[in-house]
Amino acid sequence: MDQVLVPLGQVKTLYGNIFRDRQLLRIFILSTTASIFTGWLYDYIFDDEESFYIRVKKTFFKYMKKIPSIKAKLDDEILRINNGFRKDVYSKTKHLDYYMQLPEKKMSKEEIMEVTNEYLNLGSYNWQGGRVSGSVYYSNAELVDLIKEVYAKTSYTNPLHPDVFPGICKMEAEVIRMVSDLFHGDENTCGTMTSGGTESIIMACKAYRDYGKEVRGIKKPEMVIPITAHSAFAKASLYLRIKVKYVPVDPITTKVDIKAMRKAISGNTIMLLGSAPNFPYGTMDDIESISELGVRYNVPVHVDSCLGGFLTIFMDEAGYPIPTCDFRLPGVMSISADTHKYGFAPKGTSVIMYRKLEYLHHQYTTTVDWPGGVYGSPTVSGSRAGGAIAACWATLLSFGKEGYVAATRDIVHTTKYIEKGLRRIEHIYVFGQPVTSVVAIGSTVFDIYRLQTYLSEKGWNLNILQFPSGIHLGVTHIHTQPGVADAFLNDVQNGVIEVMKDPTAPVIGKMAVYGYAQGIPDRSIVDEVTNCYLDAMYYTPRADDEKLLMLE
């Protein structure tokens, strides 16, 4: 113990001598503070998460919003917007009771079905009549009856327990094999089903992040993707801490700039992305060139075919050939495709496929030291809905290749018919060259959101685009019904005529929010508004609703 006390005493004496002179104390404090500040500044400037410019802008607005006068105005505006969203929900549901607590007594089947039907009739858009963009991709009474029967038999099954439900696991394996074959995979192609396109995308990003770390030693993973990539990739970057390098697209074709993509590749790149097609414009990136980049730089290429994959694989046979965008390209290592879109399965299923098992293994999550036993799960979910898997499997079998080719032919024909009609209308333009089922339009003469307002009043529910402003229609099999395409074209034509009576007039009403949002440099405010919108999805009555919402 004495041996320890001696050096401690010496240290104490040394520090006492140093700080006896206050000038030395000031120097010590200043140098320490300067070192800490320098370290913080270095991390701030060279942080890999986002660019220095974006960080400076965020920091500036962060402190600006702390100024009392600005904060008060922003809080009042956010409250007003929040109440507006709540009012929208309130106005649709105020004639109904809310179940705020579990009923004391059980309800009968008849009572439950009566309430169910009331709830399902709350929507104001006629999706069955083809008035909605995307959303519902097929409607057929015979298919619904089949799905009801299959789901009823399998609704409580769970592939997490393969020893209990081996048949469900067999169904999932068969879905993967059938879909892989359609995308020209071979016997080594593998994958899993997921709950939807977002999960499929997250799984691909997770697989490549872990593969990059373990096999290539990448500690700061980056993915190189077009700015038109689905927002699920941004979500994956947040969940998985992967830096996103966004690549611009050609303003005319809306395809990703291949030269810019090449320049964005670095030693930290874990994956490249091409969309076939992309969500905003329905155009397809040059997957062949992206594949060549992947081969040249030894970087896996993922093809996002979540939206239109179940069209692209049948378009050749349907008489609408397109460029190759599947496993026939050597650089393509994975593909995501949604069976619950143009595969016409019920919502809740998608497929993620890999060229080889090594990538899939990095998608899996295994826990080997848990007291509860060795645990392995192929996707985000542990337990999964066996009924959704079975319903997807049954849907694929019920259509067969013949049925899908026929449906693809009708959908693509209708899309091209609408595209040609839109190109004939003055004062609007079509973005790029749509490949599958999405047609997007904009205008250089008037604010396209004014046309969107007109179409909404006519009963059309379309998708809103920004940077630049636009709207798009996602054509589904429901739109192939007689008269739907012509009705849409007629309403667009009449809407343009109405808007052109005063082409410089500003947007008013709900659509004005989209225009304002694009012009707000502080994107965190747009985040707050979006949060209000999402909060409104979970609206239930409060004591102050009449005071806040009865603003008729």
C-alpha positions as CSV (number, residue, x, y, z in Angstrom):
1,M,0.0,0.0,0.0
2,D,2.8,2.4,0.8
3,Q,4.3,1.9,-2.6
4,V,1.0,3.1,-4.1
5,L,0.6,6.1,-1.8
6,V,4.1,7.4,-2.7
7,P,3.5,8.1,-6.4
8,L,0.0,9.4,-5.7
9,G,1.5,11.9,-3.2
10,Q,4.0,12.9,-5.8
11,V,1.3,13.5,-8.4
12,K,-0.7,15.6,-5.8
13,T,2.4,17.7,-5.1
14,L,3.1,18.2,-8.8
15,Y,-0.5,19.4,-9.5
16,G,-0.3,21.7,-6.5
17,N,2.8,23.3,-7.7
18,I,1.4,23.8,-11.2
19,F,-1.9,25.4,-10.2
20,R,-0.3,27.5,-7.5
21,D,0.3,29.9,-10.4
22,R,-3.1,30.9,-11.8
23,Q,-1.6,31.8,-15.1
24,L,-0.7,28.1,-15.6
25,L,-4.2,27.1,-14.6
26,R,-5.7,29.4,-17.2
27,I,-3.3,27.9,-19.9
28,F,-4.3,24.4,-18.9
29,I,-8.0,25.2,-19.0
30,L,-7.8,27.0,-22.3
31,S,-5.7,24.3,-24.0
32,T,-8.0,21.6,-22.7
33,T,-11.1,23.5,-24.0
34,A,-9.4,24.1,-27.3
35,S,-8.5,20.4,-27.7
36,I,-12.1,19.4,-27.0
37,F,-13.5,22.0,-29.3
38,T,-11.1,21.0,-32.1
39,G,-12.1,17.4,-31.7
40,W,-15.8,18.3,-31.9
41,L,-15.2,20.5,-34.9
42,Y,-13.3,17.8,-36.7
43,D,-16.0,15.3,-36.1
44,Y,-18.6,17.9,-37.2
45,I,-16.9,18.7,-40.4
46,F,-15.8,15.2,-41.4
47,D,-18.8,13.2,-40.1
48,D,-19.6,10.4,-42.6
49,E,-23.4,10.5,-42.0
50,E,-24.2,13.5,-44.2
51,S,-22.5,16.4,-46.0
52,F,-21.0,19.4,-44.1
53,Y,-23.4,21.7,-45.9
54,I,-26.5,19.8,-44.7
55,R,-25.1,19.6,-41.1
56,V,-24.5,23.4,-41.1
57,K,-28.0,24.0,-42.5
58,K,-29.6,21.8,-39.9
59,T,-27.6,23.3,-37.1
60,F,-28.6,26.8,-38.2
61,F,-32.3,26.1,-38.3
62,K,-32.1,24.1,-35.1
63,Y,-30.9,27.2,-33.2
64,M,-33.2,29.6,-35.2
65,K,-36.2,27.7,-33.9
66,K,-35.1,28.2,-30.4
67,I,-35.6,32.0,-30.7
68,P,-38.8,32.6,-28.7
69,S,-40.7,34.6,-31.3
70,I,-39.9,32.1,-34.1
71,K,-40.7,29.1,-31.9
72,A,-44.1,30.5,-30.9
73,K,-45.1,31.1,-34.5
74,L,-43.9,27.6,-35.5
75,D,-45.7,26.0,-32.6
76,D,-48.9,27.8,-33.5
77,E,-48.7,26.7,-37.1
78,I,-47.9,23.1,-36.3
79,L,-50.9,23.0,-33.9
80,R,-53.1,24.4,-36.6
81,I,-52.0,21.8,-39.1
82,N,-52.3,19.1,-36.5
83,N,-55.9,20.1,-35.7
84,G,-56.6,20.2,-39.4
85,F,-55.6,16.6,-39.8
86,R,-57.6,15.6,-36.7
87,K,-60.6,17.4,-38.1
88,D,-60.4,15.5,-41.3
89,V,-60.6,12.2,-39.4
90,Y,-63.2,13.5,-37.0
91,S,-65.5,14.6,-39.9
92,K,-65.5,11.1,-41.4
93,T,-66.0,9.2,-38.1
94,K,-68.0,11.5,-35.8
95,H,-71.3,9.7,-36.6
96,L,-69.7,6.4,-35.3
97,D,-68.9,5.1,-31.8
98,Y,-65.3,4.5,-30.9
99,Y,-64.2,1.4,-28.9
100,M,-62.0,3.0,-26.4
101,Q,-62.2,0.1,-23.9
102,L,-62.6,-3.6,-24.3
103,P,-66.3,-4.5,-24.3
104,E,-67.5,-6.0,-21.0
105,K,-69.4,-8.7,-22.9
106,K,-68.5,-10.4,-26.1
107,M,-70.1,-9.2,-29.4
108,S,-71.9,-11.5,-31.8
109,K,-70.6,-12.3,-35.3
110,E,-73.4,-10.3,-36.8
111,E,-72.6,-7.2,-34.6
112,I,-68.9,-7.4,-35.5
113,M,-69.6,-7.7,-39.2
114,E,-72.1,-4.8,-39.1
115,V,-69.4,-2.6,-37.6
116,T,-66.8,-3.9,-40.0
117,N,-68.9,-2.9,-43.0
118,E,-69.5,0.5,-41.5
119,Y,-65.8,1.1,-41.2
120,L,-65.0,-0.2,-44.7
121,N,-67.5,2.3,-46.2
122,L,-65.9,5.3,-44.6
123,G,-63.6,6.0,-47.6
124,S,-64.8,8.4,-50.2
125,Y,-62.9,7.1,-53.2
126,N,-64.4,4.5,-55.6
127,W,-61.4,2.1,-55.9
128,Q,-63.5,-0.6,-57.4
129,G,-64.4,1.7,-60.2
130,G,-60.8,2.5,-61.0
131,R,-60.6,5.9,-59.5
132,V,-57.5,5.2,-57.3
133,S,-53.9,5.1,-58.3
134,G,-52.3,1.8,-57.4
135,S,-53.5,0.7,-53.9
136,V,-55.7,-2.2,-55.0
137,Y,-54.3,-4.2,-57.9
138,Y,-56.9,-6.8,-58.7
139,S,-60.6,-7.4,-57.8
140,N,-62.3,-10.6,-58.6
141,A,-65.0,-12.4,-56.7
142,E,-63.7,-15.9,-57.5
143,L,-60.2,-15.0,-56.3
144,V,-61.6,-13.5,-53.1
145,D,-63.5,-16.7,-52.4
146,L,-60.4,-18.8,-52.9
147,I,-58.3,-16.5,-50.7
148,K,-61.0,-16.5,-47.9
149,E,-61.1,-20.3,-47.9
150,V,-57.3,-20.8,-48.0
151,Y,-56.7,-18.1,-45.3
152,A,-59.3,-19.5,-43.1
153,K,-57.5,-22.8,-43.0
154,T,-54.1,-21.3,-42.5
155,S,-54.7,-18.2,-40.5
156,Y,-53.2,-19.5,-37.2
157,T,-50.2,-21.2,-38.8
158,N,-46.6,-19.9,-38.3
159,P,-43.5,-20.8,-40.2
160,L,-41.4,-20.0,-37.2
161,H,-42.3,-23.5,-36.1
162,P,-41.4,-25.7,-39.1
163,D,-41.8,-28.9,-37.1
164,V,-45.4,-27.9,-36.4
165,F,-46.3,-26.4,-39.8
166,P,-44.0,-28.0,-42.4
167,G,-46.6,-27.5,-45.1
168,I,-46.5,-23.7,-44.7
169,C,-42.7,-23.8,-45.0
170,K,-43.1,-25.9,-48.2
171,M,-45.5,-23.3,-49.6
172,E,-43.0,-20.5,-48.9
173,A,-40.2,-22.5,-50.5
174,E,-42.3,-23.1,-53.6
175,V,-43.2,-19.4,-53.9
176,I,-39.5,-18.5,-53.8
177,R,-38.7,-21.2,-56.4
178,M,-41.5,-20.2,-58.8
179,V,-40.7,-16.5,-58.6
180,S,-37.0,-17.0,-58.9
181,D,-37.6,-19.0,-62.1
182,L,-39.7,-16.2,-63.5
183,F,-36.8,-13.8,-62.9
184,H,-34.4,-16.2,-64.6
185,G,-32.7,-17.4,-61.5
186,D,-31.0,-20.9,-61.5
187,E,-31.0,-23.7,-58.9
188,N,-28.7,-21.7,-56.7
189,T,-31.1,-18.7,-56.5
190,C,-32.6,-18.4,-53.0
191,G,-34.5,-16.0,-50.8
192,T,-37.4,-15.5,-48.4
193,M,-40.9,-14.0,-48.3
194,T,-41.4,-10.8,-46.4
195,S,-44.3,-8.7,-45.3
196,G,-43.9,-6.2,-48.1
197,G,-41.5,-4.3,-50.3
198,T,-40.1,-2.2,-47.5
199,E,-39.1,-5.3,-45.5
200,S,-37.6,-6.9,-48.7
201,I,-35.5,-3.8,-49.3
202,I,-34.4,-3.6,-45.6
203,M,-33.4,-7.2,-45.7
204,A,-31.3,-6.7,-48.9
205,C,-29.5,-3.7,-47.3
206,K,-28.9,-5.7,-44.1
207,A,-27.5,-8.6,-46.0
208,Y,-25.0,-6.4,-48.0
209,R,-24.0,-4.4,-44.9
210,D,-23.1,-7.6,-43.0
211,Y,-21.5,-9.2,-46.1
212,G,-19.5,-6.1,-46.6
213,K,-18.3,-6.0,-43.0
214,E,-17.5,-9.7,-42.7
215,V,-16.1,-10.5,-46.2
216,R,-14.8,-7.2,-47.4
217,G,-13.9,-5.5,-44.1
218,I,-16.1,-2.5,-44.7
219,K,-16.6,-0.6,-41.4
220,K,-18.4,2.5,-42.8
221,P,-20.9,1.0,-45.3
222,E,-22.3,3.1,-48.1
223,M,-25.0,2.4,-50.7
224,V,-25.1,4.1,-54.0
225,I,-28.7,4.7,-55.2
226,P,-30.6,7.0,-57.5
227,I,-32.6,9.9,-56.1
228,T,-35.7,8.2,-57.4
229,A,-35.0,5.1,-55.3
230,H,-37.9,4.1,-53.1
231,S,-38.0,5.8,-49.6
232,A,-37.6,2.3,-48.1
233,F,-33.9,2.6,-48.8
234,A,-33.7,5.8,-46.7
235,K,-35.5,3.9,-43.9
236,A,-33.0,1.1,-44.2
237,S,-30.2,3.6,-43.9
238,L,-31.6,4.9,-40.7
239,Y,-32.3,1.5,-39.2
240,L,-29.0,0.0,-40.2
241,R,-26.7,3.0,-40.1
242,I,-25.7,2.8,-43.8
243,K,-24.7,6.0,-45.5
244,V,-26.6,6.8,-48.6
245,K,-24.9,8.3,-51.6
246,Y,-27.7,9.7,-53.8
247,V,-27.1,9.8,-57.6
248,P,-28.9,12.3,-59.8
249,V,-31.1,11.2,-62.7
250,D,-31.3,12.6,-66.2
251,P,-33.9,15.3,-66.2
252,I,-35.4,14.2,-69.5
253,T,-35.3,10.4,-69.2
254,T,-35.5,10.3,-65.4
255,K,-33.0,7.4,-65.5
256,V,-30.1,7.3,-63.1
257,D,-26.9,9.0,-64.4
258,I,-24.5,6.1,-64.9
259,K,-21.4,8.3,-65.0
260,A,-22.4,9.9,-61.7
261,M,-23.0,6.5,-60.2
262,R,-19.6,5.3,-61.2
263,K,-18.0,8.4,-59.6
264,A,-19.9,7.7,-56.3
265,I,-18.5,4.2,-55.9
266,S,-15.8,3.9,-53.2
267,G,-14.1,1.3,-51.1
268,N,-17.0,1.5,-48.7
269,T,-19.7,0.8,-51.3
270,I,-21.7,-2.3,-50.2
271,M,-24.3,-2.2,-53.0
272,L,-25.6,-0.4,-56.1
273,L,-29.2,0.0,-56.9
274,G,-31.3,0.2,-60.0
275,S,-35.1,0.5,-60.1
276,A,-37.2,-1.5,-62.6
277,P,-39.3,0.6,-62.6
278,N,-39.0,3.5,-60.1
279,F,-42.0,4.6,-58.1
280,P,-42.2,8.3,-59.1
281,Y,-42.2,8.1,-62.8
282,G,-42.5,4.5,-63.8
283,T,-39.3,4.6,-65.8
284,M,-36.6,2.0,-65.6
285,D,-32.9,2.6,-64.8
286,D,-30.3,1.2,-67.2
287,I,-29.9,-2.0,-65.2
288,E,-27.5,-3.5,-67.8
289,S,-25.0,-0.6,-67.3
290,I,-25.4,-0.8,-63.5
291,S,-24.7,-4.5,-63.7
292,E,-21.5,-3.8,-65.6
293,L,-20.5,-1.3,-62.9
294,G,-21.1,-4.0,-60.3
295,V,-19.0,-6.5,-62.1
296,R,-16.2,-4.0,-62.7
297,Y,-15.9,-2.8,-59.1
298,N,-17.0,-6.1,-57.5
299,V,-20.0,-4.5,-55.8
300,P,-23.4,-6.4,-55.6
301,V,-26.2,-4.9,-57.6
302,H,-29.8,-4.9,-56.2
303,V,-32.7,-4.5,-58.6
304,D,-35.8,-3.0,-56.9
305,S,-38.7,-4.5,-58.8
306,C,-41.2,-4.2,-55.9
307,L,-43.6,-2.1,-57.9
308,G,-43.6,-3.6,-61.4
309,G,-41.7,-6.9,-61.1
310,F,-44.8,-9.0,-61.7
311,L,-45.2,-7.1,-65.0
312,T,-41.6,-7.0,-66.3
313,I,-41.3,-10.8,-66.1
314,F,-44.3,-11.3,-68.3
315,M,-44.0,-8.4,-70.7
316,D,-42.0,-10.2,-73.4
317,E,-44.7,-12.9,-73.7
318,A,-47.4,-10.2,-73.5
319,G,-45.9,-8.5,-76.6
320,Y,-44.1,-5.6,-74.9
321,P,-40.4,-6.4,-74.8
322,I,-38.2,-4.4,-72.4
323,P,-34.5,-4.3,-71.6
324,T,-33.1,-7.1,-69.5
325,C,-33.4,-6.3,-65.8
326,D,-33.1,-9.7,-63.9
327,F,-30.7,-12.4,-63.0
328,R,-29.6,-12.8,-66.6
329,L,-27.3,-9.9,-65.9
330,P,-24.1,-11.1,-64.2
331,G,-23.8,-8.2,-61.8
332,V,-27.4,-8.5,-60.4
333,M,-27.1,-10.3,-57.1
334,S,-30.5,-9.6,-55.7
335,I,-34.1,-8.7,-56.7
336,S,-37.1,-7.6,-54.6
337,A,-40.6,-8.1,-56.0
338,D,-44.0,-7.6,-54.4
339,T,-46.4,-10.4,-54.8
340,H,-49.1,-8.3,-53.3
341,K,-49.0,-5.8,-56.1
342,Y,-49.1,-7.1,-59.7
343,G,-48.8,-10.7,-58.3
344,F,-52.4,-9.9,-57.1
345,A,-51.9,-11.7,-53.7
346,P,-53.5,-10.1,-50.6
347,K,-51.5,-7.4,-48.9
348,G,-48.6,-8.5,-46.7
349,T,-46.3,-10.5,-49.0
350,S,-43.2,-9.8,-51.0
351,V,-40.1,-11.7,-52.1
352,I,-36.4,-11.0,-51.7
353,M,-34.2,-13.2,-53.9
354,Y,-30.4,-13.6,-54.0
355,R,-28.1,-15.1,-56.6
356,K,-26.3,-17.2,-54.1
357,L,-26.8,-18.5,-50.5
358,E,-23.9,-16.6,-49.1
359,Y,-25.8,-13.3,-49.4
360,L,-29.0,-14.8,-47.9
361,H,-27.0,-16.1,-44.9
362,H,-26.1,-12.5,-44.1
363,Q,-29.8,-11.6,-44.2
364,Y,-30.5,-14.1,-41.4
365,T,-30.3,-13.2,-37.7
366,T,-29.1,-15.9,-35.3
367,T,-28.8,-15.8,-31.6
368,V,-26.7,-18.8,-30.3
369,D,-26.1,-17.9,-26.6
370,W,-29.7,-17.1,-25.5
371,P,-31.0,-19.0,-22.4
372,G,-34.1,-19.6,-24.4
373,G,-32.2,-21.7,-26.8
374,V,-30.6,-21.3,-30.2
375,Y,-32.8,-18.8,-32.2
376,G,-32.7,-18.1,-35.9
377,S,-35.0,-15.9,-38.0
378,P,-34.8,-15.2,-41.7
379,T,-36.5,-11.8,-41.8
380,V,-37.3,-8.9,-39.4
381,S,-40.3,-10.8,-38.0
382,G,-39.9,-13.8,-35.8
383,S,-43.5,-15.2,-36.0
384,R,-44.9,-14.7,-39.5
385,A,-48.4,-15.0,-40.8
386,G,-48.7,-18.4,-42.4
387,G,-52.1,-17.4,-43.8
388,A,-50.5,-14.6,-45.9
389,I,-47.9,-17.1,-47.3
390,A,-50.6,-19.6,-48.1
391,A,-52.8,-17.0,-49.7
392,C,-49.9,-15.8,-51.9
393,W,-49.1,-19.4,-52.9
394,A,-52.7,-20.0,-53.8
395,T,-52.9,-16.8,-55.9
396,L,-49.8,-17.8,-57.9
397,L,-51.2,-21.2,-58.7
398,S,-54.7,-19.9,-59.5
399,F,-53.3,-17.5,-62.2
400,G,-50.5,-19.6,-63.7
401,K,-48.3,-18.0,-66.3
402,E,-51.2,-17.8,-68.8
403,G,-53.3,-15.7,-66.4
404,Y,-50.4,-13.4,-65.6
405,V,-49.4,-12.8,-69.2
406,A,-53.0,-11.9,-70.1
407,A,-53.3,-9.5,-67.1
408,T,-50.0,-7.9,-68.0
409,R,-51.1,-7.4,-71.6
410,D,-54.2,-5.7,-70.5
411,I,-52.5,-3.5,-67.9
412,V,-49.6,-2.4,-70.2
413,H,-51.9,-1.8,-73.1
414,T,-54.1,0.4,-70.9
415,T,-51.1,2.3,-69.6
416,K,-49.8,3.0,-73.1
417,Y,-53.2,4.1,-74.2
418,I,-53.4,6.6,-71.3
419,E,-49.8,7.7,-71.9
420,K,-50.6,8.5,-75.6
421,G,-53.7,10.3,-74.6
422,L,-51.9,12.5,-72.1
423,R,-49.1,13.3,-74.6
424,R,-51.8,14.8,-76.9
425,I,-53.1,17.2,-74.2
426,E,-51.5,20.6,-74.4
427,H,-49.7,22.3,-71.5
428,I,-48.7,19.1,-69.7
429,Y,-45.9,16.7,-70.3
430,V,-45.2,13.0,-69.4
431,F,-42.0,12.3,-67.4
432,G,-39.6,10.1,-69.3
433,Q,-40.7,7.0,-71.0
434,P,-42.9,4.8,-68.7
435,V,-42.0,1.2,-68.9
436,T,-44.7,-0.7,-67.1
437,S,-47.8,0.8,-65.4
438,V,-47.0,4.2,-64.0
439,V,-47.6,7.4,-65.9
440,A,-46.4,10.7,-64.4
441,I,-47.3,14.2,-65.6
442,G,-46.1,17.7,-64.9
443,S,-46.5,21.2,-66.4
444,T,-44.2,24.1,-67.2
445,V,-47.2,26.4,-67.8
446,F,-49.2,26.1,-64.6
447,D,-48.9,24.5,-61.1
448,I,-49.7,20.9,-61.6
449,Y,-51.2,20.7,-58.1
450,R,-54.1,22.8,-59.4
451,L,-54.9,20.0,-61.9
452,Q,-54.6,17.5,-59.0
453,T,-57.2,19.5,-57.0
454,Y,-59.6,19.4,-60.0
455,L,-59.1,15.7,-60.5
456,S,-59.6,15.0,-56.8
457,E,-62.9,16.9,-56.9
458,K,-63.9,14.6,-59.8
459,G,-63.2,11.6,-57.6
460,W,-59.6,10.6,-58.6
461,N,-57.1,9.7,-56.0
462,L,-53.6,10.1,-57.5
463,N,-50.0,10.1,-56.2
464,I,-48.3,13.4,-55.5
465,L,-44.7,14.0,-56.6
466,Q,-42.2,16.7,-55.7
467,F,-38.8,18.0,-56.9
468,P,-40.2,18.7,-59.5
469,S,-43.9,18.9,-58.9
470,G,-45.9,16.2,-60.5
471,I,-48.7,13.7,-60.2
472,H,-48.9,10.1,-61.3
473,L,-51.4,7.4,-62.0
474,G,-50.5,3.8,-61.2
475,V,-52.5,1.7,-63.6
476,T,-53.8,-1.6,-62.1
477,H,-56.0,-4.3,-63.6
478,I,-59.0,-2.4,-62.2
479,H,-58.3,0.4,-64.6
480,T,-58.6,-2.0,-67.6
481,Q,-62.4,-2.0,-67.1
482,P,-64.2,-0.5,-70.1
483,G,-64.5,3.3,-69.9
484,V,-62.1,4.0,-67.0
485,A,-59.1,5.1,-69.2
486,D,-61.3,7.4,-71.3
487,A,-62.9,8.9,-68.2
488,F,-59.5,9.7,-66.8
489,L,-58.3,11.3,-70.0
490,N,-61.5,13.3,-70.4
491,D,-61.2,14.6,-66.8
492,V,-57.5,15.5,-67.3
493,Q,-58.4,17.4,-70.6
494,N,-61.2,19.3,-69.0
495,G,-59.1,20.0,-65.9
496,V,-56.3,21.5,-68.0
497,I,-58.9,23.7,-69.9
498,E,-60.3,24.9,-66.5
499,V,-56.8,25.6,-65.1
500,M,-55.7,27.4,-68.2
501,K,-58.4,30.0,-67.7
502,D,-56.0,31.5,-65.2
503,P,-52.7,29.6,-65.5
504,T,-50.8,31.8,-63.0
505,A,-53.3,31.4,-60.2
506,P,-51.9,29.9,-57.0
507,V,-52.8,26.6,-55.6
508,I,-55.4,26.7,-52.8
509,G,-56.7,24.2,-50.4
510,K,-54.9,21.0,-49.3
511,M,-52.7,20.9,-52.4
512,A,-51.1,24.2,-51.4
513,V,-49.4,22.4,-48.6
514,Y,-47.3,20.3,-51.1
515,G,-46.2,23.5,-52.8
516,Y,-45.2,25.2,-49.6
517,A,-43.4,22.1,-48.4
518,Q,-41.1,22.1,-51.4
519,G,-40.1,25.7,-50.7
520,I,-39.3,25.2,-47.0
521,P,-35.5,25.0,-46.6
522,D,-35.8,23.6,-43.1
523,R,-36.9,20.1,-43.9
524,S,-37.3,19.3,-40.2
525,I,-40.5,21.4,-40.3
526,V,-41.8,19.1,-43.1
527,D,-40.9,16.2,-40.8
528,E,-43.1,17.7,-38.1
529,V,-46.0,18.2,-40.5
530,T,-45.6,14.6,-41.7
531,N,-45.6,13.4,-38.0
532,C,-49.0,15.2,-37.6
533,Y,-50.4,13.4,-40.6
534,L,-49.2,10.1,-39.2
535,D,-50.6,10.9,-35.8
536,A,-54.0,11.5,-37.3
537,M,-54.0,7.9,-38.5
538,Y,-54.3,6.9,-34.8
539,Y,-56.9,9.4,-33.9
540,T,-59.4,8.6,-31.2
541,P,-61.7,11.1,-29.6
542,R,-60.6,13.5,-26.9
543,A,-62.5,15.7,-24.5
544,D,-61.5,18.9,-26.4
545,D,-62.4,17.6,-29.9
546,E,-65.6,19.7,-30.2
547,K,-63.7,22.9,-29.3
548,L,-60.7,22.1,-31.6
549,L,-62.4,20.4,-34.5
550,M,-65.9,21.9,-34.8
551,L,-64.5,24.6,-37.1
552,E,-67.1,24.1,-39.9
